[in-house]
Amino acid sequence: MAQDISLAVRSGTTIGFDLGDKYTHYTVLTAVGKVKERGRVRTTPLHLERFLGDAPRSLVALEVGTHSPWVSRLVTQCGHEVVVANPRQIPLITRSIRKSDATDSEMLARLARVDRSLLTPIRHRGVVAQADLALLRSREALVRSRTLLVNFARGAVKSFGGRIPSGISTEAFAVKAGEHIPEDLRDQLAGVMTSLGVITAQIRKQERAIRRLAKTKYREAETLMAVPGVGILTALTYVLTIEDPHRFTRSRDVGPYLGLVPRRSASGAIDPELRITKAGDTDLRRLLVQCAHCLLSRSRVDSDLKRWGLKLVARGKKNAKKRAVVAVARKLAVLLHRLWVSGEGYVPLRNASPSIQAEA
């Protein structure tokens, strides 16, 4: 089937989709690059399936976005070939001086027709992994909401001359903070405290579900959790984001994939040091940076990675600690991929001498 589709694409049409919440604008190009049809279709499974079902086998190009995961799967199910473009790498579209939905769809189609690698294609995760990852992200959304409510309650109490002790944890706030709220504020903050209790209960429920996922469905996460600083949230997010470890030919390719490598803007003899690209999954990159902080500061386990990071900190250059944390996060991403692919157990001091390993 895949070979038949590719043959049809080389001799057939190319379609560019500019996905919107309500409507998707499309441009259909012939084999010689002439515009055959323009229009728009509602961004719903029913309307898009009807449109794709009537179209000849084509190469369909679309950008990464909220709707791109399910639309890309629908395109494949309808017998077409799909390429999902990375908008960060298409200045012809993002920086166009005549930008519109119609022109964007045409530009996507033309770039895909000439050379799809110009779109820097990405691959969406499967529907199961996407659904399981939504569990982790819904927990994160609840945690952020709880933190916002706790900070509001603390601020409101301070404005009345009171103070909620800092020793009360966020998890126990709904139960223990009530006695420190002034009488004049009890009724006004009652809804906030009730909401905090409900949110905390939901977070605990989701954390139990996350632990079940790691034990029953994604057992490879336990292998990754052997690395100091890597907890269940980071391990599961890593597994669900990468999904297939064999998509990378080298473990070191994971660093650029997650945006943990510096940008480059070299010209002649000028090659300045720039910030990291921040490409890829934001949540996983943030978790890896948090793990790097933990590994360098709070972890009591000696390891090659920790020693390497502390050497970077000791250099004492400007922002040495920040640079070291990012570098350790990048190395950590590579290490986790290597452990996943090889199935080997984690050895903290692999590069140390045998005598040091024995002492550890």
MARLO-136624 format. One record per residue (C-alpha): residue number from 1; z, x, y; residue in three letters. Coordinates in Angstrom, 2 decimals. Example, Ala and Ser with C-alpha at 12.3 -4.5 7.8 and 13.67 -1.06 7.14 Angstrom:
2
{pos->1; pz->7.80; px->12.30; py->-4.50; code->ALA}
{pos->2; pz->7.14; px->13.67; py->-1.06; code->SER}
This chain:
360
{pos->1; pz->0.00; px->0.00; py->0.00; code->MET}
{pos->2; pz->0.98; px->2.76; py->2.46; code->ALA}
{pos->3; pz->-2.33; px->4.56; py->1.85; code->GLN}
{pos->4; pz->-4.30; px->1.34; py->2.41; code->ASP}
{pos->5; pz->-2.47; px->0.72; py->5.66; code->ILE}
{pos->6; pz->-3.13; px->4.25; py->6.93; code->SER}
{pos->7; pz->-6.83; px->3.93; py->6.14; code->LEU}
{pos->8; pz->-6.93; px->0.61; py->7.99; code->ALA}
{pos->9; pz->-5.14; px->2.13; py->10.97; code->VAL}
{pos->10; pz->-7.58; px->5.03; py->11.29; code->ARG}
{pos->11; pz->-10.53; px->2.64; py->11.40; code->SER}
{pos->12; pz->-8.85; px->-0.35; py->12.99; code->GLY}
{pos->13; pz->-6.77; px->-1.47; py->15.92; code->THR}
{pos->14; pz->-3.70; px->-0.17; py->17.68; code->THR}
{pos->15; pz->-1.12; px->-2.51; py->19.23; code->ILE}
{pos->16; pz->1.42; px->-1.61; py->21.88; code->GLY}
{pos->17; pz->4.58; px->-3.71; py->22.19; code->PHE}
{pos->18; pz->6.78; px->-3.73; py->25.29; code->ASP}
{pos->19; pz->9.86; px->-5.57; py->24.00; code->LEU}
{pos->20; pz->11.84; px->-7.84; py->26.31; code->GLY}
{pos->21; pz->14.74; px->-10.21; py->25.77; code->ASP}
{pos->22; pz->12.57; px->-13.31; py->26.14; code->LYS}
{pos->23; pz->8.99; px->-12.13; py->25.88; code->TYR}
{pos->24; pz->7.17; px->-9.18; py->24.33; code->THR}
{pos->25; pz->4.04; px->-8.03; py->26.13; code->HIS}
{pos->26; pz->1.31; px->-6.61; py->23.92; code->TYR}
{pos->27; pz->-1.99; px->-4.78; py->24.29; code->THR}
{pos->28; pz->-4.50; px->-4.53; py->21.45; code->VAL}
{pos->29; pz->-6.92; px->-1.60; py->21.45; code->LEU}
{pos->30; pz->-10.06; px->-1.34; py->19.35; code->THR}
{pos->31; pz->-10.95; px->1.70; py->17.26; code->ALA}
{pos->32; pz->-12.81; px->3.19; py->20.24; code->VAL}
{pos->33; pz->-9.95; px->2.60; py->22.67; code->GLY}
{pos->34; pz->-11.17; px->-0.49; py->24.50; code->LYS}
{pos->35; pz->-8.75; px->-3.27; py->25.39; code->VAL}
{pos->36; pz->-9.43; px->-6.11; py->22.97; code->LYS}
{pos->37; pz->-6.59; px->-8.42; py->23.96; code->GLU}
{pos->38; pz->-3.57; px->-8.63; py->26.26; code->ARG}
{pos->39; pz->-0.82; px->-11.18; py->26.31; code->GLY}
{pos->40; pz->2.76; px->-11.94; py->25.58; code->ARG}
{pos->41; pz->4.68; px->-13.56; py->22.75; code->VAL}
{pos->42; pz->8.25; px->-14.77; py->22.51; code->ARG}
{pos->43; pz->10.66; px->-12.16; py->21.18; code->THR}
{pos->44; pz->11.76; px->-14.16; py->18.15; code->THR}
{pos->45; pz->11.18; px->-13.47; py->14.44; code->PRO}
{pos->46; pz->9.15; px->-16.67; py->14.09; code->LEU}
{pos->47; pz->6.72; px->-16.02; py->16.96; code->HIS}
{pos->48; pz->6.30; px->-12.29; py->16.27; code->LEU}
{pos->49; pz->5.71; px->-12.89; py->12.57; code->GLU}
{pos->50; pz->3.06; px->-15.48; py->13.42; code->ARG}
{pos->51; pz->1.34; px->-13.04; py->15.82; code->PHE}
{pos->52; pz->1.47; px->-10.12; py->13.38; code->LEU}
{pos->53; pz->0.32; px->-12.28; py->10.49; code->GLY}
{pos->54; pz->-2.87; px->-13.21; py->12.36; code->ASP}
{pos->55; pz->-3.61; px->-9.62; py->13.41; code->ALA}
{pos->56; pz->-5.60; px->-7.16; py->11.25; code->PRO}
{pos->57; pz->-3.75; px->-4.22; py->9.77; code->ARG}
{pos->58; pz->-2.85; px->-2.05; py->12.74; code->SER}
{pos->59; pz->-0.70; px->0.74; py->14.03; code->LEU}
{pos->60; pz->2.03; px->-0.89; py->16.14; code->VAL}
{pos->61; pz->3.85; px->1.20; py->18.76; code->ALA}
{pos->62; pz->7.08; px->0.13; py->20.43; code->LEU}
{pos->63; pz->9.99; px->1.72; py->22.26; code->GLU}
{pos->64; pz->13.58; px->2.13; py->21.13; code->VAL}
{pos->65; pz->15.73; px->-0.72; py->22.39; code->GLY}
{pos->66; pz->18.04; px->-3.57; py->21.47; code->THR}
{pos->67; pz->15.33; px->-5.45; py->19.57; code->HIS}
{pos->68; pz->13.46; px->-2.47; py->18.11; code->SER}
{pos->69; pz->15.42; px->-2.24; py->14.79; code->PRO}
{pos->70; pz->14.62; px->-5.74; py->13.56; code->TRP}
{pos->71; pz->11.15; px->-5.80; py->15.13; code->VAL}
{pos->72; pz->10.18; px->-2.52; py->13.42; code->SER}
{pos->73; pz->11.31; px->-3.92; py->10.06; code->ARG}
{pos->74; pz->9.34; px->-7.12; py->10.71; code->LEU}
{pos->75; pz->6.19; px->-5.15; py->11.56; code->VAL}
{pos->76; pz->6.42; px->-3.29; py->8.24; code->THR}
{pos->77; pz->7.06; px->-6.49; py->6.31; code->GLN}
{pos->78; pz->3.90; px->-8.00; py->7.83; code->CYS}
{pos->79; pz->1.79; px->-5.15; py->6.41; code->GLY}
{pos->80; pz->1.37; px->-3.00; py->9.51; code->HIS}
{pos->81; pz->2.35; px->0.58; py->10.25; code->GLU}
{pos->82; pz->4.98; px->1.06; py->12.95; code->VAL}
{pos->83; pz->5.91; px->3.96; py->15.19; code->VAL}
{pos->84; pz->9.08; px->3.70; py->17.30; code->VAL}
{pos->85; pz->8.84; px->5.79; py->20.46; code->ALA}
{pos->86; pz->11.67; px->7.67; py->22.14; code->ASN}
{pos->87; pz->11.51; px->6.56; py->25.81; code->PRO}
{pos->88; pz->13.34; px->9.70; py->26.95; code->ARG}
{pos->89; pz->10.28; px->11.70; py->25.96; code->GLN}
{pos->90; pz->7.58; px->9.56; py->27.59; code->ILE}
{pos->91; pz->7.46; px->10.34; py->31.33; code->PRO}
{pos->92; pz->4.02; px->8.70; py->31.51; code->LEU}
{pos->93; pz->5.88; px->5.41; py->31.08; code->ILE}
{pos->94; pz->9.36; px->6.02; py->32.50; code->THR}
{pos->95; pz->8.06; px->7.73; py->35.66; code->ARG}
{pos->96; pz->4.91; px->5.70; py->36.15; code->SER}
{pos->97; pz->4.15; px->4.70; py->39.76; code->ILE}
{pos->98; pz->2.57; px->1.45; py->38.54; code->ARG}
{pos->99; pz->5.11; px->0.41; py->35.97; code->LYS}
{pos->100; pz->4.97; px->-3.07; py->34.44; code->SER}
{pos->101; pz->5.41; px->-4.64; py->31.04; code->ASP}
{pos->102; pz->1.64; px->-4.95; py->30.57; code->ALA}
{pos->103; pz->0.86; px->-1.34; py->31.54; code->THR}
{pos->104; pz->3.74; px->-0.04; py->29.42; code->ASP}
{pos->105; pz->2.40; px->-1.80; py->26.33; code->SER}
{pos->106; pz->-1.08; px->-0.37; py->26.96; code->GLU}
{pos->107; pz->0.24; px->3.16; py->27.46; code->MET}
{pos->108; pz->2.22; px->2.94; py->24.20; code->LEU}
{pos->109; pz->-0.89; px->1.83; py->22.36; code->ALA}
{pos->110; pz->-3.05; px->4.61; py->23.84; code->ARG}
{pos->111; pz->-0.53; px->7.35; py->23.11; code->LEU}
{pos->112; pz->-0.10; px->6.13; py->19.51; code->ALA}
{pos->113; pz->-3.88; px->5.94; py->19.06; code->ARG}
{pos->114; pz->-4.45; px->9.51; py->20.27; code->VAL}
{pos->115; pz->-1.48; px->11.25; py->18.63; code->ASP}
{pos->116; pz->1.68; px->9.45; py->17.56; code->ARG}
{pos->117; pz->3.70; px->12.67; py->17.82; code->SER}
{pos->118; pz->3.38; px->12.34; py->21.62; code->LEU}
{pos->119; pz->5.83; px->9.43; py->21.31; code->LEU}
{pos->120; pz->8.45; px->11.66; py->19.60; code->THR}
{pos->121; pz->8.97; px->8.95; py->16.94; code->PRO}
{pos->122; pz->12.42; px->8.02; py->15.70; code->ILE}
{pos->123; pz->13.44; px->6.25; py->12.51; code->ARG}
{pos->124; pz->15.80; px->3.30; py->12.57; code->HIS}
{pos->125; pz->18.59; px->3.01; py->10.03; code->ARG}
{pos->126; pz->18.41; px->0.33; py->7.37; code->GLY}
{pos->127; pz->19.79; px->-3.15; py->7.84; code->VAL}
{pos->128; pz->22.81; px->-2.52; py->5.58; code->VAL}
{pos->129; pz->23.83; px->0.64; py->7.42; code->ALA}
{pos->130; pz->23.27; px->-1.09; py->10.76; code->GLN}
{pos->131; pz->25.57; px->-3.95; py->9.75; code->ALA}
{pos->132; pz->28.28; px->-1.61; py->8.43; code->ASP}
{pos->133; pz->28.08; px->0.51; py->11.58; code->LEU}
{pos->134; pz->28.57; px->-2.65; py->13.63; code->ALA}
{pos->135; pz->32.02; px->-2.96; py->12.03; code->LEU}
{pos->136; pz->33.06; px->0.42; py->13.40; code->LEU}
{pos->137; pz->31.63; px->-0.33; py->16.81; code->ARG}
{pos->138; pz->33.29; px->-3.74; py->17.01; code->SER}
{pos->139; pz->36.61; px->-2.03; py->16.32; code->ARG}
{pos->140; pz->35.89; px->0.43; py->19.12; code->GLU}
{pos->141; pz->35.10; px->-2.46; py->21.48; code->ALA}
{pos->142; pz->38.42; px->-4.12; py->20.60; code->LEU}
{pos->143; pz->40.29; px->-0.85; py->21.17; code->VAL}
{pos->144; pz->38.73; px->-0.49; py->24.61; code->ARG}
{pos->145; pz->39.61; px->-4.09; py->25.46; code->SER}
{pos->146; pz->43.21; px->-3.54; py->24.36; code->ARG}
{pos->147; pz->43.50; px->-0.39; py->26.46; code->THR}
{pos->148; pz->42.18; px->-2.25; py->29.49; code->LEU}
{pos->149; pz->44.74; px->-5.04; py->29.08; code->LEU}
{pos->150; pz->47.61; px->-2.58; py->28.53; code->VAL}
{pos->151; pz->46.71; px->-0.66; py->31.69; code->ASN}
{pos->152; pz->46.49; px->-3.90; py->33.64; code->PHE}
{pos->153; pz->49.92; px->-5.02; py->32.44; code->ALA}
{pos->154; pz->51.50; px->-1.67; py->33.28; code->ARG}
{pos->155; pz->49.97; px->-1.73; py->36.75; code->GLY}
{pos->156; pz->51.06; px->-5.30; py->37.42; code->ALA}
{pos->157; pz->54.66; px->-4.50; py->36.42; code->VAL}
{pos->158; pz->54.69; px->-1.42; py->38.66; code->LYS}
{pos->159; pz->53.58; px->-3.48; py->41.64; code->SER}
{pos->160; pz->56.77; px->-5.53; py->41.22; code->PHE}
{pos->161; pz->58.99; px->-2.47; py->41.12; code->GLY}
{pos->162; pz->59.36; px->-2.41; py->37.32; code->GLY}
{pos->163; pz->58.12; px->0.02; py->34.74; code->ARG}
{pos->164; pz->57.12; px->-0.29; py->31.11; code->ILE}
{pos->165; pz->58.32; px->2.86; py->29.27; code->PRO}
{pos->166; pz->55.53; px->5.26; py->28.34; code->SER}
{pos->167; pz->57.09; px->5.65; py->24.90; code->GLY}
{pos->168; pz->55.84; px->2.19; py->23.89; code->ILE}
{pos->169; pz->52.63; px->2.76; py->22.00; code->SER}
{pos->170; pz->49.51; px->0.69; py->22.52; code->THR}
{pos->171; pz->49.81; px->-0.72; py->18.99; code->GLU}
{pos->172; pz->53.37; px->-1.97; py->19.62; code->ALA}
{pos->173; pz->52.82; px->-3.01; py->23.24; code->PHE}
{pos->174; pz->52.50; px->-6.74; py->22.57; code->ALA}
{pos->175; pz->55.86; px->-6.79; py->20.74; code->VAL}
{pos->176; pz->58.01; px->-4.33; py->22.70; code->LYS}
{pos->177; pz->56.76; px->-4.50; py->26.28; code->ALA}
{pos->178; pz->57.80; px->-8.10; py->26.95; code->GLY}
{pos->179; pz->61.44; px->-7.30; py->27.68; code->GLU}
{pos->180; pz->60.41; px->-4.89; py->30.46; code->HIS}
{pos->181; pz->58.30; px->-7.45; py->32.34; code->ILE}
{pos->182; pz->60.05; px->-8.88; py->35.45; code->PRO}
{pos->183; pz->60.96; px->-12.55; py->35.31; code->GLU}
{pos->184; pz->58.57; px->-13.35; py->38.17; code->ASP}
{pos->185; pz->55.64; px->-12.07; py->36.09; code->LEU}
{pos->186; pz->56.45; px->-13.44; py->32.63; code->ARG}
{pos->187; pz->54.36; px->-16.60; py->32.91; code->ASP}
{pos->188; pz->51.48; px->-14.83; py->34.66; code->GLN}
{pos->189; pz->51.22; px->-12.13; py->31.98; code->LEU}
{pos->190; pz->51.85; px->-14.43; py->29.02; code->ALA}
{pos->191; pz->48.12; px->-14.83; py->28.32; code->GLY}
{pos->192; pz->47.59; px->-11.07; py->28.48; code->VAL}
{pos->193; pz->50.45; px->-10.38; py->26.04; code->MET}
{pos->194; pz->49.22; px->-13.07; py->23.64; code->THR}
{pos->195; pz->45.71; px->-11.63; py->23.76; code->SER}
{pos->196; pz->47.11; px->-8.17; py->23.06; code->LEU}
{pos->197; pz->48.82; px->-9.44; py->19.94; code->GLY}
{pos->198; pz->45.65; px->-11.10; py->18.67; code->VAL}
{pos->199; pz->43.50; px->-8.04; py->19.41; code->ILE}
{pos->200; pz->45.96; px->-5.70; py->17.69; code->THR}
{pos->201; pz->45.95; px->-7.91; py->14.59; code->ALA}
{pos->202; pz->42.15; px->-7.91; py->14.54; code->GLN}
{pos->203; pz->42.03; px->-4.12; py->14.91; code->ILE}
{pos->204; pz->44.34; px->-3.69; py->11.93; code->ARG}
{pos->205; pz->42.20; px->-6.09; py->9.90; code->LYS}
{pos->206; pz->39.06; px->-4.15; py->10.72; code->GLN}
{pos->207; pz->40.73; px->-0.83; py->9.95; code->GLU}
{pos->208; pz->41.56; px->-2.14; py->6.47; code->ARG}
{pos->209; pz->37.91; px->-3.14; py->6.03; code->ALA}
{pos->210; pz->36.80; px->0.32; py->7.18; code->ILE}
{pos->211; pz->39.07; px->1.99; py->4.63; code->ARG}
{pos->212; pz->37.58; px->-0.23; py->1.91; code->ARG}
{pos->213; pz->34.08; px->0.81; py->2.95; code->LEU}
{pos->214; pz->34.97; px->4.48; py->2.66; code->ALA}
{pos->215; pz->36.59; px->4.07; py->-0.78; code->LYS}
{pos->216; pz->34.03; px->1.79; py->-2.41; code->THR}
{pos->217; pz->30.67; px->2.05; py->-0.68; code->LYS}
{pos->218; pz->30.49; px->5.41; py->1.10; code->TYR}
{pos->219; pz->32.50; px->7.80; py->-1.02; code->ARG}
{pos->220; pz->30.71; px->10.78; py->0.51; code->GLU}
{pos->221; pz->32.87; px->10.17; py->3.59; code->ALA}
{pos->222; pz->35.90; px->11.45; py->1.65; code->GLU}
{pos->223; pz->34.13; px->14.81; py->1.21; code->THR}
{pos->224; pz->33.59; px->15.09; py->4.96; code->LEU}
{pos->225; pz->37.21; px->14.15; py->5.71; code->MET}
{pos->226; pz->38.34; px->17.39; py->4.03; code->ALA}
{pos->227; pz->37.37; px->19.22; py->7.24; code->VAL}
{pos->228; pz->40.39; px->19.46; py->9.61; code->PRO}
{pos->229; pz->40.13; px->17.05; py->12.54; code->GLY}
{pos->230; pz->37.60; px->14.78; py->10.84; code->VAL}
{pos->231; pz->39.09; px->11.35; py->10.20; code->GLY}
{pos->232; pz->37.75; px->8.26; py->8.52; code->ILE}
{pos->233; pz->36.08; px->6.90; py->11.68; code->LEU}
{pos->234; pz->34.14; px->10.11; py->12.32; code->THR}
{pos->235; pz->33.18; px->10.56; py->8.66; code->ALA}
{pos->236; pz->31.92; px->6.99; py->8.26; code->LEU}
{pos->237; pz->30.10; px->7.01; py->11.60; code->THR}
{pos->238; pz->28.43; px->10.27; py->10.58; code->TYR}
{pos->239; pz->27.32; px->8.90; py->7.20; code->VAL}
{pos->240; pz->26.04; px->5.62; py->8.64; code->LEU}
{pos->241; pz->24.24; px->7.28; py->11.56; code->THR}
{pos->242; pz->22.48; px->9.95; py->9.50; code->ILE}
{pos->243; pz->22.10; px->7.53; py->6.52; code->GLU}
{pos->244; pz->19.79; px->9.84; py->4.57; code->ASP}
{pos->245; pz->20.86; px->13.51; py->4.71; code->PRO}
{pos->246; pz->17.53; px->14.64; py->3.25; code->HIS}
{pos->247; pz->15.68; px->13.47; py->6.36; code->ARG}
{pos->248; pz->16.52; px->16.92; py->7.79; code->PHE}
{pos->249; pz->14.90; px->19.96; py->6.21; code->THR}
{pos->250; pz->17.64; px->22.20; py->7.64; code->ARG}
{pos->251; pz->21.27; px->21.37; py->8.39; code->SER}
{pos->252; pz->20.99; px->23.01; py->11.80; code->ARG}
{pos->253; pz->18.49; px->20.31; py->12.83; code->ASP}
{pos->254; pz->21.38; px->17.84; py->13.07; code->VAL}
{pos->255; pz->22.65; px->19.47; py->16.29; code->GLY}
{pos->256; pz->19.51; px->18.69; py->18.33; code->PRO}
{pos->257; pz->19.29; px->15.24; py->16.70; code->TYR}
{pos->258; pz->22.74; px->14.37; py->18.11; code->LEU}
{pos->259; pz->22.06; px->15.88; py->21.53; code->GLY}
{pos->260; pz->24.52; px->18.75; py->21.16; code->LEU}
{pos->261; pz->22.10; px->21.51; py->22.21; code->VAL}
{pos->262; pz->21.37; px->22.63; py->25.79; code->PRO}
{pos->263; pz->18.30; px->21.47; py->27.64; code->ARG}
{pos->264; pz->15.67; px->24.06; py->28.44; code->ARG}
{pos->265; pz->13.63; px->24.44; py->31.60; code->SER}
{pos->266; pz->12.27; px->27.96; py->31.25; code->ALA}
{pos->267; pz->9.45; px->29.20; py->33.48; code->SER}
{pos->268; pz->8.44; px->32.85; py->33.58; code->GLY}
{pos->269; pz->11.56; px->35.00; py->33.86; code->ALA}
{pos->270; pz->13.73; px->32.03; py->34.83; code->ILE}
{pos->271; pz->15.70; px->30.42; py->31.99; code->ASP}
{pos->272; pz->18.81; px->28.72; py->33.46; code->PRO}
{pos->273; pz->21.77; px->27.47; py->31.41; code->GLU}
{pos->274; pz->21.65; px->23.68; py->31.41; code->LEU}
{pos->275; pz->23.80; px->20.88; py->30.06; code->ARG}
{pos->276; pz->23.32; px->19.43; py->26.60; code->ILE}
{pos->277; pz->20.53; px->16.91; py->26.08; code->THR}
{pos->278; pz->22.84; px->14.04; py->25.02; code->LYS}
{pos->279; pz->20.09; px->12.65; py->22.83; code->ALA}
{pos->280; pz->20.85; px->10.60; py->19.74; code->GLY}
{pos->281; pz->23.87; px->8.47; py->18.95; code->ASP}
{pos->282; pz->26.44; px->8.45; py->21.77; code->THR}
{pos->283; pz->29.37; px->7.26; py->19.65; code->ASP}
{pos->284; pz->28.95; px->9.92; py->16.98; code->LEU}
{pos->285; pz->28.56; px->12.67; py->19.58; code->ARG}
{pos->286; pz->31.77; px->11.52; py->21.29; code->ARG}
{pos->287; pz->33.67; px->11.46; py->17.99; code->LEU}
{pos->288; pz->32.47; px->14.96; py->17.07; code->LEU}
{pos->289; pz->33.61; px->16.28; py->20.44; code->VAL}
{pos->290; pz->37.02; px->14.67; py->19.89; code->GLN}
{pos->291; pz->37.21; px->16.34; py->16.46; code->CYS}
{pos->292; pz->36.35; px->19.69; py->18.05; code->ALA}
{pos->293; pz->39.19; px->19.25; py->20.56; code->HIS}
{pos->294; pz->41.58; px->18.47; py->17.71; code->CYS}
{pos->295; pz->40.39; px->21.38; py->15.61; code->LEU}
{pos->296; pz->40.84; px->23.90; py->18.45; code->LEU}
{pos->297; pz->44.15; px->22.66; py->19.81; code->SER}
{pos->298; pz->46.20; px->20.54; py->17.40; code->ARG}
{pos->299; pz->45.00; px->21.50; py->13.93; code->SER}
{pos->300; pz->47.35; px->23.88; py->12.13; code->ARG}
{pos->301; pz->44.75; px->24.71; py->9.47; code->VAL}
{pos->302; pz->43.15; px->28.11; py->9.98; code->ASP}
{pos->303; pz->39.40; px->28.12; py->9.42; code->SER}
{pos->304; pz->36.23; px->30.04; py->10.20; code->ASP}
{pos->305; pz->35.13; px->27.33; py->12.59; code->LEU}
{pos->306; pz->38.42; px->27.39; py->14.50; code->LYS}
{pos->307; pz->38.37; px->31.18; py->14.78; code->ARG}
{pos->308; pz->34.80; px->31.09; py->16.03; code->TRP}
{pos->309; pz->35.64; px->28.46; py->18.64; code->GLY}
{pos->310; pz->38.75; px->30.31; py->19.86; code->LEU}
{pos->311; pz->36.64; px->33.45; py->20.35; code->LYS}
{pos->312; pz->34.36; px->31.48; py->22.66; code->LEU}
{pos->313; pz->37.40; px->30.22; py->24.60; code->VAL}
{pos->314; pz->38.77; px->33.78; py->24.88; code->ALA}
{pos->315; pz->35.66; px->35.00; py->26.65; code->ARG}
{pos->316; pz->37.10; px->33.34; py->29.73; code->GLY}
{pos->317; pz->33.85; px->32.50; py->31.46; code->LYS}
{pos->318; pz->33.49; px->29.46; py->33.69; code->LYS}
{pos->319; pz->34.14; px->26.27; py->31.75; code->ASN}
{pos->320; pz->34.71; px->28.36; py->28.61; code->ALA}
{pos->321; pz->36.87; px->25.70; py->26.94; code->LYS}
{pos->322; pz->34.35; px->22.93; py->27.55; code->LYS}
{pos->323; pz->31.47; px->25.03; py->26.28; code->ARG}
{pos->324; pz->33.48; px->26.05; py->23.23; code->ALA}
{pos->325; pz->34.29; px->22.43; py->22.39; code->VAL}
{pos->326; pz->30.63; px->21.42; py->22.53; code->VAL}
{pos->327; pz->29.62; px->24.46; py->20.47; code->ALA}
{pos->328; pz->32.27; px->23.66; py->17.84; code->VAL}
{pos->329; pz->31.12; px->20.02; py->17.76; code->ALA}
{pos->330; pz->27.57; px->21.20; py->17.09; code->ARG}
{pos->331; pz->28.71; px->23.56; py->14.32; code->LYS}
{pos->332; pz->30.84; px->20.77; py->12.91; code->LEU}
{pos->333; pz->27.82; px->18.45; py->12.71; code->ALA}
{pos->334; pz->25.91; px->21.14; py->10.82; code->VAL}
{pos->335; pz->28.86; px->21.82; py->8.50; code->LEU}
{pos->336; pz->29.28; px->18.13; py->7.63; code->LEU}
{pos->337; pz->25.61; px->17.83; py->6.77; code->HIS}
{pos->338; pz->25.77; px->20.90; py->4.57; code->ARG}
{pos->339; pz->28.81; px->19.59; py->2.70; code->LEU}
{pos->340; pz->27.10; px->16.23; py->2.23; code->TRP}
{pos->341; pz->23.86; px->17.68; py->0.88; code->VAL}
{pos->342; pz->25.38; px->20.36; py->-1.34; code->SER}
{pos->343; pz->28.32; px->18.31; py->-2.60; code->GLY}
{pos->344; pz->30.50; px->21.40; py->-2.40; code->GLU}
{pos->345; pz->34.16; px->21.28; py->-1.47; code->GLY}
{pos->346; pz->35.24; px->22.46; py->1.97; code->TYR}
{pos->347; pz->36.46; px->26.08; py->2.09; code->VAL}
{pos->348; pz->38.24; px->26.76; py->5.43; code->PRO}
{pos->349; pz->37.96; px->30.57; py->5.27; code->LEU}
{pos->350; pz->34.69; px->31.12; py->3.45; code->ARG}
{pos->351; pz->33.78; px->34.10; py->5.64; code->ASN}
{pos->352; pz->37.24; px->35.71; py->5.46; code->ALA}
{pos->353; pz->38.23; px->38.47; py->3.08; code->SER}
{pos->354; pz->39.64; px->37.48; py->-0.35; code->PRO}
{pos->355; pz->43.13; px->38.64; py->0.62; code->SER}
{pos->356; pz->43.17; px->36.41; py->3.70; code->ILE}
{pos->357; pz->41.91; px->33.45; py->1.64; code->GLN}
{pos->358; pz->44.73; px->33.99; py->-0.85; code->ALA}
{pos->359; pz->47.32; px->33.99; py->1.93; code->GLU}
{pos->360; pz->45.83; px->30.80; py->3.38; code->ALA}
